[in-house]
């Protein structure tokens, strides 16, 4: 059984273009590093300074990275187009679990990310249900995607009933 991160990476690798990628929730920097190895330019966001510091340390030496310490809801203020976008919802591992993503903010960010996603692009959203509000966040995002008519696939073969949402444009 693959992990949710492995599956997201596998889907991203299948994207048509490898020019611009966004890690909308850079956290500890693992997805950012993955994207740096496969895309020409990477933008990495996090609202927490600790996440930016951890990602900066993990990605030292890369010149094609733009680290942005801001809310992922403002993604379109920094990035005008992208071929791949990754979200990992929840909280920053190894930090305060009360500081986490919430459904209304996450969906707003996903909608803005969808607007900048190039034709042929892919967006993945990892939804973790093992923390407070995680399952509710997943359900609300799914409902909101349905209400907007955005087509998506859901992968649910992971431990802890976590879900990966794949959106292609």
N, C-alpha and C positions, 0 to 999 in steps of 0.2 A: 504494500500500500504506500503510495507516495504521500508526501506531506503537502499541505496547502501551499507552502512557499515553492516547493519543487514543481508542483502543477502550474502555478502562476508563471514561473520562469519558463517552463516548457511551452506554454501558450504564447508568451512574449517572444520567444525565439522564433516562432512561426510567423511573426509579423512580416509584412511585405517590405516595408521600408525601415531602415535602421539609422535615420538621421537624428531625430530629436525624441528624447524620452523624459518622462517626469516621474519622480518618486514623490507622491503627494504627502507621504507620511514617512519620512526617512528614518525615524527611530534610531536603531543602533547601527544603521548604515549598510546592512547586508544587501538589501535590494538595490540601493544606490550603487554599490560596488559592482553588482551583477550588471546593471544597466550601463555603467561606465565601460565595462569590458565588451559591450556589444553595440553601443550607439555612439554617434559622433559627438553629440551634445546632450548633457543631462542636467536637468533642474531638479533639485531636491528641497522639499519643504518640510518644515516642522514648526509648530507653535512654541515648542519647548527648547530653550537654549541648550539644555543638557543633550538633547537629541542632535542638535547641530554640532556640538562639540564632539560627540561620539562619532558622528558620521565624518566630520573633518579628519579626525585621527585615523579612521579606517581607510580613508580615500586619499591620504597624503600622496602628493606627486602627480595626481591627475590634473590636467589643465583644462579639461573639457567639462568641468563641473561648476554649476552655479548653486551655491547653498543659500537658501532663503528662509530666514527666521520670521515666518509670518503664518497667518491662518490659511489653511488650504482652500477656504472659500474665496480667496483673492487670487487664485491660480491664474485667471485670465488677465490680471493686471501685470503679470510678469512674463507669461508665455502666450504667444499668439497662435502657435500650432504645435502639434505633437503627433508622433507616430505610435507611441506606446505610453500608457499612463498606468501606474500602479498605486493602489491604496491598500494599506493594512490598517484596519479599524481596531479600536480598543484602546489599550494603554501602552505606554512605553515600558517594555520589560525592564525590571530592575529599578522601577521608580514608583511613585505614588499612584496607586490604582484608581484613586478618585479623579485624577486628571486623565480623562479619556475622551474619545469621540462620542458624539451624540447624533441620533438619527437625523434631526432637522438640519444640523450643520453638515453632516456627511452627505446627505442627499443634495443639498445646495452645491457643495463642492463637486459632486459627481456630475451634476447637470452642467456646471460651468466647464468641467473637464471635457465632457462630451461635446460641447460647442467648439472647443479648440482641437478636438481629435480629427486628424486628417482622414480622408477617404482611404479605406484599406487599413486603418489603424485599429488598435486593440487597447482595451482598458480592462484591468483586473481589479477586483475588490475582494480582499480577504476579510471575512466576517467571522469573528471568534465569539462563540456563544458561552464560553466558560466563565465569563465575568459578568458582573451586574450590568444589566441593560443590553448585553450583547445580542441575545436572541431577538429582543424587541427591535433593536437597531436594524438587524437583518430583515425582519418582517416589514418594517416601515419603508426601508429602501426598496424592497421588492414591490410593495404596493405602489410606491411613488413611480417607479420605473414603468409599471403597468399603466398607471394613469397618464403618463406622458407618451405611451406608445413606443417606448424604447425596447427593442428586441435584445434579449440576453439569454445566456445559458447559465445554469447553476450546476456546480460540481459539489457533491456532498459525501464523497467516499473517505473522508478524513476522520481522524480520531476526534472525540469530544463533540461530534455533530457540528463541526465548523463548516462553513460554506464559502465557496469561491464563486463570485459572479464574474462572468466574462461578457464584455460588450464589444462588439465589432461594428465598425462604421463603413 
